[in-house]
Amino acid sequence: MALSVDAAYEAVQQQSAGSTDLVVSVLAVTVFALLVVVTGGVAYLALKSWLDERQEKQDKEYRPLVTRAPAAATSSFEEKEEKRRVREKREKKGFGSKV
């Protein structure tokens, strides 16, 4: 009889250890997935903030050139040159271009 009680006790211990291992594994995978999601969100917000700051800097840089009213003494050639320079600055976008 003692043999069967010991065998039953060991079977219960193995079964409870197996379910505990399953719970720990599920929790570990869940924590890892949440960590990846939160890290991705923080990276997205940092990138978005950096892009917004860069766009604001470009807007401040280009706004005086675009909104400036031409003086009465400037010729049409000077106006065209200024528009060309502004256009060239705006077209310089993309990889490898200096802003």
Backbone atoms as SQL, in Angstrom:
CREATE TABLE atoms (id INTEGER PRIMARY KEY, chain TEXT, resi INTEGER, resn TEXT, atom TEXT, x REAL, y REAL, z REAL);
INSERT INTO atoms VALUES
  (1, 'A', 1, 'MET', 'N', 0.816, -1.187, 0.000),
  (2, 'A', 1, 'MET', 'CA', 0.000, 0.000, 0.000),
  (3, 'A', 1, 'MET', 'C', 0.865, 1.259, 0.000),
  (4, 'A', 2, 'ALA', 'N', 1.959, 1.228, 0.724),
  (5, 'A', 2, 'ALA', 'CA', 2.836, 2.385, 0.803),
  (6, 'A', 2, 'ALA', 'C', 3.441, 2.710, -0.552),
  (7, 'A', 3, 'LEU', 'N', 3.622, 1.703, -1.355),
  (8, 'A', 3, 'LEU', 'CA', 4.183, 1.910, -2.667),
  (9, 'A', 3, 'LEU', 'C', 3.218, 2.664, -3.565),
  (10, 'A', 4, 'SER', 'N', 1.964, 2.340, -3.492),
  (11, 'A', 4, 'SER', 'CA', 0.993, 3.018, -4.336),
  (12, 'A', 4, 'SER', 'C', 0.761, 4.452, -3.867),
  (13, 'A', 5, 'VAL', 'N', 0.850, 4.728, -2.583),
  (14, 'A', 5, 'VAL', 'CA', 0.685, 6.096, -2.083),
  (15, 'A', 5, 'VAL', 'C', 1.866, 6.950, -2.520),
  (16, 'A', 6, 'ASP', 'N', 3.058, 6.392, -2.453),
  (17, 'A', 6, 'ASP', 'CA', 4.232, 7.134, -2.921),
  (18, 'A', 6, 'ASP', 'C', 4.162, 7.392, -4.418),
  (19, 'A', 7, 'ALA', 'N', 3.710, 6.444, -5.158),
  (20, 'A', 7, 'ALA', 'CA', 3.587, 6.611, -6.612),
  (21, 'A', 7, 'ALA', 'C', 2.537, 7.668, -6.947),
  (22, 'A', 8, 'ALA', 'N', 1.450, 7.669, -6.197),
  (23, 'A', 8, 'ALA', 'CA', 0.394, 8.665, -6.421),
  (24, 'A', 8, 'ALA', 'C', 0.891, 10.066, -6.060),
  (25, 'A', 9, 'TYR', 'N', 1.647, 10.137, -4.958),
  (26, 'A', 9, 'TYR', 'CA', 2.200, 11.434, -4.541),
  (27, 'A', 9, 'TYR', 'C', 3.151, 11.987, -5.596),
  (28, 'A', 10, 'GLU', 'N', 4.001, 11.146, -6.151),
  (29, 'A', 10, 'GLU', 'CA', 4.936, 11.576, -7.193),
  (30, 'A', 10, 'GLU', 'C', 4.202, 11.988, -8.467),
  (31, 'A', 11, 'ALA', 'N', 3.147, 11.290, -8.795),
  (32, 'A', 11, 'ALA', 'CA', 2.355, 11.631, -9.988),
  (33, 'A', 11, 'ALA', 'C', 1.708, 12.991, -9.823),
  (34, 'A', 12, 'VAL', 'N', 1.190, 13.271, -8.630),
  (35, 'A', 12, 'VAL', 'CA', 0.571, 14.582, -8.368),
  (36, 'A', 12, 'VAL', 'C', 1.626, 15.671, -8.428),
  (37, 'A', 13, 'GLN', 'N', 2.796, 15.417, -7.883),
  (38, 'A', 13, 'GLN', 'CA', 3.876, 16.407, -7.912),
  (39, 'A', 13, 'GLN', 'C', 4.308, 16.701, -9.348),
  (40, 'A', 14, 'GLN', 'N', 4.420, 15.679, -10.170),
  (41, 'A', 14, 'GLN', 'CA', 4.812, 15.884, -11.561),
  (42, 'A', 14, 'GLN', 'C', 3.730, 16.645, -12.329),
  (43, 'A', 15, 'GLN', 'N', 2.480, 16.331, -12.044),
  (44, 'A', 15, 'GLN', 'CA', 1.383, 17.003, -12.748),
  (45, 'A', 15, 'GLN', 'C', 1.317, 18.472, -12.347),
  (46, 'A', 16, 'SER', 'N', 1.467, 18.763, -11.067),
  (47, 'A', 16, 'SER', 'CA', 1.415, 20.163, -10.636),
  (48, 'A', 16, 'SER', 'C', 2.637, 20.924, -11.127),
  (49, 'A', 17, 'ALA', 'N', 3.782, 20.271, -11.204),
  (50, 'A', 17, 'ALA', 'CA', 4.981, 20.919, -11.732),
  (51, 'A', 17, 'ALA', 'C', 4.807, 21.216, -13.213),
  (52, 'A', 18, 'GLY', 'N', 4.168, 20.308, -13.942),
  (53, 'A', 18, 'GLY', 'CA', 3.909, 20.532, -15.367),
  (54, 'A', 18, 'GLY', 'C', 2.977, 21.697, -15.592),
  (55, 'A', 19, 'SER', 'N', 1.924, 21.821, -14.796),
  (56, 'A', 19, 'SER', 'CA', 0.995, 22.949, -14.959),
  (57, 'A', 19, 'SER', 'C', 1.660, 24.253, -14.537),
  (58, 'A', 20, 'THR', 'N', 2.519, 24.199, -13.519),
  (59, 'A', 20, 'THR', 'CA', 3.243, 25.403, -13.103),
  (60, 'A', 20, 'THR', 'C', 4.193, 25.843, -14.214),
  (61, 'A', 21, 'ASP', 'N', 4.861, 24.888, -14.835),
  (62, 'A', 21, 'ASP', 'CA', 5.756, 25.217, -15.940),
  (63, 'A', 21, 'ASP', 'C', 4.981, 25.848, -17.097),
  (64, 'A', 22, 'LEU', 'N', 3.791, 25.349, -17.344),
  (65, 'A', 22, 'LEU', 'CA', 2.965, 25.904, -18.413),
  (66, 'A', 22, 'LEU', 'C', 2.571, 27.344, -18.103),
  (67, 'A', 23, 'VAL', 'N', 2.153, 27.599, -16.877),
  (68, 'A', 23, 'VAL', 'CA', 1.755, 28.953, -16.477),
  (69, 'A', 23, 'VAL', 'C', 2.942, 29.903, -16.578),
  (70, 'A', 24, 'VAL', 'N', 4.092, 29.473, -16.115),
  (71, 'A', 24, 'VAL', 'CA', 5.292, 30.309, -16.174),
  (72, 'A', 24, 'VAL', 'C', 5.668, 30.581, -17.628),
  (73, 'A', 25, 'SER', 'N', 5.574, 29.594, -18.487),
  (74, 'A', 25, 'SER', 'CA', 5.902, 29.780, -19.900),
  (75, 'A', 25, 'SER', 'C', 4.942, 30.766, -20.567),
  (76, 'A', 26, 'VAL', 'N', 3.654, 30.631, -20.284),
  (77, 'A', 26, 'VAL', 'CA', 2.659, 31.549, -20.869),
  (78, 'A', 26, 'VAL', 'C', 2.906, 32.974, -20.380),
  (79, 'A', 27, 'LEU', 'N', 3.181, 33.119, -19.097),
  (80, 'A', 27, 'LEU', 'CA', 3.456, 34.457, -18.565),
  (81, 'A', 27, 'LEU', 'C', 4.733, 35.053, -19.169),
  (82, 'A', 28, 'ALA', 'N', 5.756, 34.236, -19.347),
  (83, 'A', 28, 'ALA', 'CA', 7.007, 34.731, -19.923),
  (84, 'A', 28, 'ALA', 'C', 6.803, 35.189, -21.361),
  (85, 'A', 29, 'VAL', 'N', 6.055, 34.427, -22.135),
  (86, 'A', 29, 'VAL', 'CA', 5.781, 34.820, -23.525),
  (87, 'A', 29, 'VAL', 'C', 4.946, 36.091, -23.563),
  (88, 'A', 30, 'THR', 'N', 3.963, 36.206, -22.674),
  (89, 'A', 30, 'THR', 'CA', 3.123, 37.404, -22.616),
  (90, 'A', 30, 'THR', 'C', 3.946, 38.634, -22.253),
  (91, 'A', 31, 'VAL', 'N', 4.810, 38.494, -21.268),
  (92, 'A', 31, 'VAL', 'CA', 5.657, 39.616, -20.855),
  (93, 'A', 31, 'VAL', 'C', 6.582, 40.023, -21.992),
  (94, 'A', 32, 'PHE', 'N', 7.160, 39.072, -22.680),
  (95, 'A', 32, 'PHE', 'CA', 8.049, 39.381, -23.794),
  (96, 'A', 32, 'PHE', 'C', 7.292, 40.096, -24.913),
  (97, 'A', 33, 'ALA', 'N', 6.090, 39.625, -25.234),
  (98, 'A', 33, 'ALA', 'CA', 5.288, 40.270, -26.284),
  (99, 'A', 33, 'ALA', 'C', 4.933, 41.704, -25.889),
  (100, 'A', 34, 'LEU', 'N', 4.546, 41.913, -24.651),
  (101, 'A', 34, 'LEU', 'CA', 4.235, 43.276, -24.194),
  (102, 'A', 34, 'LEU', 'C', 5.467, 44.172, -24.226),
  (103, 'A', 35, 'LEU', 'N', 6.604, 43.624, -23.878),
  (104, 'A', 35, 'LEU', 'CA', 7.848, 44.389, -23.928),
  (105, 'A', 35, 'LEU', 'C', 8.159, 44.830, -25.349),
  (106, 'A', 36, 'VAL', 'N', 7.961, 43.939, -26.314),
  (107, 'A', 36, 'VAL', 'CA', 8.196, 44.284, -27.714),
  (108, 'A', 36, 'VAL', 'C', 7.227, 45.370, -28.172),
  (109, 'A', 37, 'VAL', 'N', 5.958, 45.259, -27.781),
  (110, 'A', 37, 'VAL', 'CA', 4.948, 46.256, -28.179),
  (111, 'A', 37, 'VAL', 'C', 5.273, 47.625, -27.580),
  (112, 'A', 38, 'VAL', 'N', 5.615, 47.661, -26.313),
  (113, 'A', 38, 'VAL', 'CA', 5.925, 48.937, -25.658),
  (114, 'A', 38, 'VAL', 'C', 7.185, 49.553, -26.250),
  (115, 'A', 39, 'THR', 'N', 8.195, 48.749, -26.510),
  (116, 'A', 39, 'THR', 'CA', 9.434, 49.258, -27.117),
  (117, 'A', 39, 'THR', 'C', 9.159, 49.821, -28.504),
  (118, 'A', 40, 'GLY', 'N', 8.347, 49.120, -29.279),
  (119, 'A', 40, 'GLY', 'CA', 7.972, 49.623, -30.605),
  (120, 'A', 40, 'GLY', 'C', 7.215, 50.933, -30.517),
  (121, 'A', 41, 'GLY', 'N', 6.326, 51.057, -29.548),
  (122, 'A', 41, 'GLY', 'CA', 5.579, 52.307, -29.370),
  (123, 'A', 41, 'GLY', 'C', 6.480, 53.469, -29.000),
  (124, 'A', 42, 'VAL', 'N', 7.415, 53.224, -28.119),
  (125, 'A', 42, 'VAL', 'CA', 8.349, 54.283, -27.722),
  (126, 'A', 42, 'VAL', 'C', 9.221, 54.688, -28.909),
  (127, 'A', 43, 'ALA', 'N', 9.670, 53.719, -29.679),
  (128, 'A', 43, 'ALA', 'CA', 10.485, 54.031, -30.860),
  (129, 'A', 43, 'ALA', 'C', 9.671, 54.839, -31.868),
  (130, 'A', 44, 'TYR', 'N', 8.409, 54.485, -32.065),
  (131, 'A', 44, 'TYR', 'CA', 7.548, 55.223, -32.987),
  (132, 'A', 44, 'TYR', 'C', 7.359, 56.668, -32.519),
  (133, 'A', 45, 'LEU', 'N', 7.091, 56.846, -31.240),
  (134, 'A', 45, 'LEU', 'CA', 6.899, 58.208, -30.721),
  (135, 'A', 45, 'LEU', 'C', 8.177, 59.037, -30.830),
  (136, 'A', 46, 'ALA', 'N', 9.323, 58.433, -30.587),
  (137, 'A', 46, 'ALA', 'CA', 10.591, 59.160, -30.705),
  (138, 'A', 46, 'ALA', 'C', 10.833, 59.569, -32.155),
  (139, 'A', 47, 'LEU', 'N', 10.579, 58.665, -33.087),
  (140, 'A', 47, 'LEU', 'CA', 10.755, 58.977, -34.511),
  (141, 'A', 47, 'LEU', 'C', 9.789, 60.070, -34.944),
  (142, 'A', 48, 'LYS', 'N', 8.542, 59.988, -34.524),
  (143, 'A', 48, 'LYS', 'CA', 7.536, 60.981, -34.895),
  (144, 'A', 48, 'LYS', 'C', 7.912, 62.358, -34.333),
  (145, 'A', 49, 'SER', 'N', 8.388, 62.386, -33.112),
  (146, 'A', 49, 'SER', 'CA', 8.809, 63.650, -32.505),
  (147, 'A', 49, 'SER', 'C', 9.982, 64.254, -33.267),
  (148, 'A', 50, 'TRP', 'N', 10.951, 63.416, -33.621),
  (149, 'A', 50, 'TRP', 'CA', 12.113, 63.901, -34.359),
  (150, 'A', 50, 'TRP', 'C', 11.705, 64.443, -35.726),
  (151, 'A', 51, 'LEU', 'N', 10.814, 63.743, -36.414),
  (152, 'A', 51, 'LEU', 'CA', 10.352, 64.207, -37.729),
  (153, 'A', 51, 'LEU', 'C', 9.570, 65.520, -37.615),
  (154, 'A', 52, 'ASP', 'N', 8.755, 65.657, -36.562),
  (155, 'A', 52, 'ASP', 'CA', 8.003, 66.896, -36.360),
  (156, 'A', 52, 'ASP', 'C', 8.933, 68.078, -36.099),
  (157, 'A', 53, 'GLU', 'N', 9.935, 67.860, -35.260),
  (158, 'A', 53, 'GLU', 'CA', 10.899, 68.934, -34.985),
  (159, 'A', 53, 'GLU', 'C', 11.651, 69.335, -36.246),
  (160, 'A', 54, 'ARG', 'N', 12.026, 68.346, -37.041),
  (161, 'A', 54, 'ARG', 'CA', 12.730, 68.618, -38.289),
  (162, 'A', 54, 'ARG', 'C', 11.849, 69.406, -39.259),
  (163, 'A', 55, 'GLN', 'N', 10.572, 69.032, -39.338),
  (164, 'A', 55, 'GLN', 'CA', 9.647, 69.742, -40.223),
  (165, 'A', 55, 'GLN', 'C', 9.426, 71.175, -39.751),
  (166, 'A', 56, 'GLU', 'N', 9.290, 71.365, -38.436),
  (167, 'A', 56, 'GLU', 'CA', 9.127, 72.725, -37.908),
  (168, 'A', 56, 'GLU', 'C', 10.360, 73.576, -38.201),
  (169, 'A', 57, 'LYS', 'N', 11.532, 72.984, -38.075),
  (170, 'A', 57, 'LYS', 'CA', 12.765, 73.716, -38.368),
  (171, 'A', 57, 'LYS', 'C', 12.795, 74.126, -39.837),
  (172, 'A', 58, 'GLN', 'N', 12.407, 73.210, -40.726),
  (173, 'A', 58, 'GLN', 'CA', 12.376, 73.530, -42.146),
  (174, 'A', 58, 'GLN', 'C', 11.332, 74.604, -42.443),
  (175, 'A', 59, 'ASP', 'N', 10.179, 74.518, -41.778),
  (176, 'A', 59, 'ASP', 'CA', 9.140, 75.524, -41.998),
  (177, 'A', 59, 'ASP', 'C', 9.615, 76.910, -41.564),
  (178, 'A', 60, 'LYS', 'N', 10.288, 76.976, -40.419),
  (179, 'A', 60, 'LYS', 'CA', 10.797, 78.261, -39.950),
  (180, 'A', 60, 'LYS', 'C', 11.866, 78.801, -40.895),
  (181, 'A', 61, 'GLU', 'N', 12.657, 77.898, -41.467),
  (182, 'A', 61, 'GLU', 'CA', 13.726, 78.309, -42.362),
  (183, 'A', 61, 'GLU', 'C', 13.175, 78.831, -43.686),
  (184, 'A', 62, 'TYR', 'N', 12.138, 78.208, -44.210),
  (185, 'A', 62, 'TYR', 'CA', 11.609, 78.562, -45.527),
  (186, 'A', 62, 'TYR', 'C', 10.547, 79.659, -45.474),
  (187, 'A', 63, 'ARG', 'N', 9.870, 79.798, -44.359),
  (188, 'A', 63, 'ARG', 'CA', 8.773, 80.761, -44.268),
  (189, 'A', 63, 'ARG', 'C', 9.206, 82.192, -44.592),
  (190, 'A', 64, 'PRO', 'N', 10.311, 82.703, -44.057),
  (191, 'A', 64, 'PRO', 'CA', 10.689, 84.087, -44.395),
  (192, 'A', 64, 'PRO', 'C', 10.963, 84.268, -45.885),
  (193, 'A', 65, 'LEU', 'N', 11.477, 83.255, -46.550),
  (194, 'A', 65, 'LEU', 'CA', 11.753, 83.389, -47.973),
  (195, 'A', 65, 'LEU', 'C', 10.464, 83.389, -48.788),
  (196, 'A', 66, 'VAL', 'N', 9.493, 82.654, -48.374),
  (197, 'A', 66, 'VAL', 'CA', 8.255, 82.534, -49.135),
  (198, 'A', 66, 'VAL', 'C', 7.324, 83.706, -48.870),
  (199, 'A', 67, 'THR', 'N', 7.207, 84.155, -47.641),
  (200, 'A', 67, 'THR', 'CA', 6.230, 85.178, -47.299),
  (201, 'A', 67, 'THR', 'C', 6.759, 86.600, -47.467),
  (202, 'A', 68, 'ARG', 'N', 8.024, 86.733, -47.748),
  (203, 'A', 68, 'ARG', 'CA', 8.579, 88.071, -47.876),
  (204, 'A', 68, 'ARG', 'C', 8.018, 88.746, -49.136),
  (205, 'A', 69, 'ALA', 'N', 7.487, 89.927, -48.979),
  (206, 'A', 69, 'ALA', 'CA', 6.946, 90.673, -50.115),
  (207, 'A', 69, 'ALA', 'C', 8.104, 91.294, -50.890),
  (208, 'A', 70, 'PRO', 'N', 8.069, 91.214, -52.201),
  (209, 'A', 70, 'PRO', 'CA', 9.159, 91.801, -52.988),
  (210, 'A', 70, 'PRO', 'C', 9.168, 93.330, -52.848),
  (211, 'A', 71, 'ALA', 'N', 10.363, 93.866, -52.757),
  (212, 'A', 71, 'ALA', 'CA', 10.495, 95.316, -52.643),
  (213, 'A', 71, 'ALA', 'C', 10.179, 95.956, -53.991),
  (214, 'A', 72, 'ALA', 'N', 9.832, 97.209, -53.960),
  (215, 'A', 72, 'ALA', 'CA', 9.459, 97.911, -55.189),
  (216, 'A', 72, 'ALA', 'C', 10.645, 98.038, -56.139),
  (217, 'A', 73, 'ALA', 'N', 11.866, 98.068, -55.609),
  (218, 'A', 73, 'ALA', 'CA', 13.039, 98.285, -56.444),
  (219, 'A', 73, 'ALA', 'C', 13.570, 96.993, -57.060),
  (220, 'A', 74, 'THR', 'N', 13.063, 95.845, -56.646),
  (221, 'A', 74, 'THR', 'CA', 13.599, 94.594, -57.196),
  (222, 'A', 74, 'THR', 'C', 13.054, 94.346, -58.587),
  (223, 'A', 75, 'SER', 'N', 13.878, 93.769, -59.393),
  (224, 'A', 75, 'SER', 'CA', 13.469, 93.487, -60.759),
  (225, 'A', 75, 'SER', 'C', 12.786, 92.127, -60.823),
  (226, 'A', 76, 'SER', 'N', 12.194, 91.847, -61.939),
  (227, 'A', 76, 'SER', 'CA', 11.532, 90.559, -62.103),
  (228, 'A', 76, 'SER', 'C', 12.570, 89.440, -62.135),
  (229, 'A', 77, 'PHE', 'N', 13.782, 89.753, -62.602),
  (230, 'A', 77, 'PHE', 'CA', 14.851, 88.758, -62.608),
  (231, 'A', 77, 'PHE', 'C', 15.202, 88.333, -61.182),
  (232, 'A', 78, 'GLU', 'N', 15.312, 89.306, -60.273),
  (233, 'A', 78, 'GLU', 'CA', 15.638, 88.993, -58.887),
  (234, 'A', 78, 'GLU', 'C', 14.516, 88.186, -58.236),
  (235, 'A', 79, 'GLU', 'N', 13.277, 88.512, -58.565),
  (236, 'A', 79, 'GLU', 'CA', 12.150, 87.763, -58.020),
  (237, 'A', 79, 'GLU', 'C', 12.176, 86.319, -58.517),
  (238, 'A', 80, 'LYS', 'N', 12.469, 86.140, -59.792),
  (239, 'A', 80, 'LYS', 'CA', 12.524, 84.791, -60.344),
  (240, 'A', 80, 'LYS', 'C', 13.672, 83.997, -59.721),
  (241, 'A', 81, 'GLU', 'N', 14.801, 84.653, -59.495),
  (242, 'A', 81, 'GLU', 'CA', 15.941, 83.982, -58.879),
  (243, 'A', 81, 'GLU', 'C', 15.610, 83.549, -57.450),
  (244, 'A', 82, 'GLU', 'N', 14.935, 84.421, -56.714),
  (245, 'A', 82, 'GLU', 'CA', 14.565, 84.074, -55.343),
  (246, 'A', 82, 'GLU', 'C', 13.583, 82.903, -55.331),
  (247, 'A', 83, 'LYS', 'N', 12.623, 82.908, -56.222),
  (248, 'A', 83, 'LYS', 'CA', 11.673, 81.806, -56.313),
  (249, 'A', 83, 'LYS', 'C', 12.390, 80.510, -56.696),
  (250, 'A', 84, 'ARG', 'N', 13.359, 80.611, -57.592),
  (251, 'A', 84, 'ARG', 'CA', 14.120, 79.440, -57.997),
  (252, 'A', 84, 'ARG', 'C', 14.908, 78.858, -56.822),
  (253, 'A', 85, 'ARG', 'N', 15.530, 79.742, -56.026),
  (254, 'A', 85, 'ARG', 'CA', 16.290, 79.283, -54.867),
  (255, 'A', 85, 'ARG', 'C', 15.384, 78.594, -53.851),
  (256, 'A', 86, 'VAL', 'N', 14.212, 79.183, -53.619),
  (257, 'A', 86, 'VAL', 'CA', 13.263, 78.584, -52.683),
  (258, 'A', 86, 'VAL', 'C', 12.811, 77.222, -53.207),
  (259, 'A', 87, 'ARG', 'N', 12.513, 77.136, -54.485),
  (260, 'A', 87, 'ARG', 'CA', 12.074, 75.890, -55.091),
  (261, 'A', 87, 'ARG', 'C', 13.170, 74.820, -54.979),
  (262, 'A', 88, 'GLU', 'N', 14.421, 75.213, -55.237),
  (263, 'A', 88, 'GLU', 'CA', 15.524, 74.260, -55.133),
  (264, 'A', 88, 'GLU', 'C', 15.683, 73.747, -53.712),
  (265, 'A', 89, 'LYS', 'N', 15.507, 74.621, -52.732),
  (266, 'A', 89, 'LYS', 'CA', 15.616, 74.190, -51.341),
  (267, 'A', 89, 'LYS', 'C', 14.513, 73.204, -50.993),
  (268, 'A', 90, 'ARG', 'N', 13.310, 73.441, -51.501),
  (269, 'A', 90, 'ARG', 'CA', 12.200, 72.541, -51.223),
  (270, 'A', 90, 'ARG', 'C', 12.378, 71.203, -51.927),
  (271, 'A', 91, 'GLU', 'N', 12.977, 71.196, -53.100),
  (272, 'A', 91, 'GLU', 'CA', 13.133, 69.960, -53.857),
  (273, 'A', 91, 'GLU', 'C', 14.218, 69.068, -53.273),
  (274, 'A', 92, 'LYS', 'N', 15.076, 69.605, -52.443),
  (275, 'A', 92, 'LYS', 'CA', 16.165, 68.807, -51.850),
  (276, 'A', 92, 'LYS', 'C', 15.601, 67.994, -50.704),
  (277, 'A', 93, 'LYS', 'N', 14.933, 66.904, -51.037),
  (278, 'A', 93, 'LYS', 'CA', 14.423, 65.999, -50.031),
  (279, 'A', 93, 'LYS', 'C', 14.803, 64.606, -50.448),
  (280, 'A', 94, 'GLY', 'N', 14.977, 63.754, -49.479),
  (281, 'A', 94, 'GLY', 'CA', 15.287, 62.384, -49.770),
  (282, 'A', 94, 'GLY', 'C', 16.631, 61.977, -49.227),
  (283, 'A', 95, 'PHE', 'N', 16.967, 60.745, -49.488),
  (284, 'A', 95, 'PHE', 'CA', 18.193, 60.176, -48.944),
  (285, 'A', 95, 'PHE', 'C', 19.420, 60.801, -49.606),
  (286, 'A', 96, 'GLY', 'N', 20.342, 61.261, -48.790),
  (287, 'A', 96, 'GLY', 'CA', 21.606, 61.773, -49.292),
  (288, 'A', 96, 'GLY', 'C', 21.602, 63.254, -49.649),
  (289, 'A', 97, 'SER', 'N', 20.457, 63.909, -49.607),
  (290, 'A', 97, 'SER', 'CA', 20.428, 65.329, -49.941),
  (291, 'A', 97, 'SER', 'C', 20.658, 66.146, -48.684),
  (292, 'A', 98, 'LYS', 'N', 21.375, 67.226, -48.831),
  (293, 'A', 98, 'LYS', 'CA', 21.629, 68.113, -47.696),
  (294, 'A', 98, 'LYS', 'C', 20.473, 69.080, -47.565),
  (295, 'A', 99, 'VAL', 'N', 20.006, 69.213, -46.367),
  (296, 'A', 99, 'VAL', 'CA', 18.849, 70.076, -46.113),
  (297, 'A', 99, 'VAL', 'C', 19.321, 71.350, -45.484);
